[in-house]
Amino acid sequence: MSEKELKIPFNAPLNEMDAENQTYGCRQNNPDICASNSIPGVCAFTSDDCICKKPSRSWKKQYEKLKG
């Protein structure tokens, strides 16, 4: 999957693989400055499953908002 396809807007509807502690793809506004960028097994861009295992601190609140 291309990097462009993995950049998901923060306000986009939830993906079935999203949870309060992970996101499908990257929902960072600027992935280049993410502390977890390119860390194997953590970053969506380097994980085989395209899951970000360490989303931003604000993601949990956004997840609840989108879920509601």
C-alpha positions as CSV (number, residue, x, y, z in Angstrom):
1,M,0.0,0.0,0.0
2,S,1.4,3.4,-0.9
3,E,2.3,6.0,1.7
4,K,-0.4,8.4,0.3
5,E,-3.1,5.7,0.9
6,L,-1.9,5.3,4.5
7,K,-2.3,9.0,5.4
8,I,-5.8,9.1,6.9
9,P,-7.3,12.4,7.9
10,F,-7.7,12.8,11.7
11,N,-11.5,13.4,11.3
12,A,-12.1,10.6,8.8
13,P,-14.7,8.0,9.7
14,L,-13.4,5.1,11.8
15,N,-12.0,2.0,10.1
16,E,-13.0,-1.4,11.4
17,M,-9.4,-1.9,12.6
18,D,-9.3,1.4,14.6
19,A,-9.3,1.2,18.4
20,E,-8.6,3.7,21.1
21,N,-5.0,2.5,21.2
22,Q,-4.3,2.0,17.5
23,T,-5.3,3.3,14.1
24,Y,-5.4,1.8,10.6
25,G,-3.0,3.9,8.7
26,C,-1.5,7.2,10.0
27,R,-3.8,9.9,11.4
28,Q,-1.0,12.3,12.3
29,N,-1.3,15.8,10.7
30,N,2.4,15.7,9.8
31,P,3.8,12.1,10.0
32,D,7.3,13.4,9.3
33,I,7.6,14.8,12.8
34,C,5.9,11.9,14.6
35,A,8.3,10.4,17.2
36,S,7.2,6.9,16.1
37,N,7.7,7.5,12.4
38,S,9.4,4.5,10.6
39,I,9.8,2.4,13.8
40,P,9.3,-1.2,12.6
41,G,6.2,-2.8,14.2
42,V,5.0,0.5,15.6
43,C,4.5,2.9,12.6
44,A,1.8,2.2,10.1
45,F,4.2,2.9,7.2
46,T,6.5,0.1,8.3
47,S,4.1,-2.4,9.7
48,D,2.9,-5.3,7.6
49,D,-0.7,-4.8,8.8
50,C,-0.6,-1.0,8.2
51,I,-1.6,-0.4,11.9
52,C,-0.1,2.5,13.9
53,K,0.4,1.0,17.4
54,K,1.3,4.4,19.0
55,P,-1.2,7.1,17.9
56,S,-1.2,10.6,19.3
57,R,-2.4,11.3,22.8
58,S,-5.4,13.0,21.4
59,W,-6.5,9.9,19.4
60,K,-8.3,8.3,22.3
61,K,-10.7,11.3,22.7
62,Q,-11.1,11.5,18.9
63,Y,-11.9,7.8,18.7
64,E,-14.6,8.2,21.3
65,K,-16.0,11.2,19.4
66,L,-16.0,9.4,16.1
67,K,-17.5,6.2,17.6
68,G,-20.3,8.1,19.3
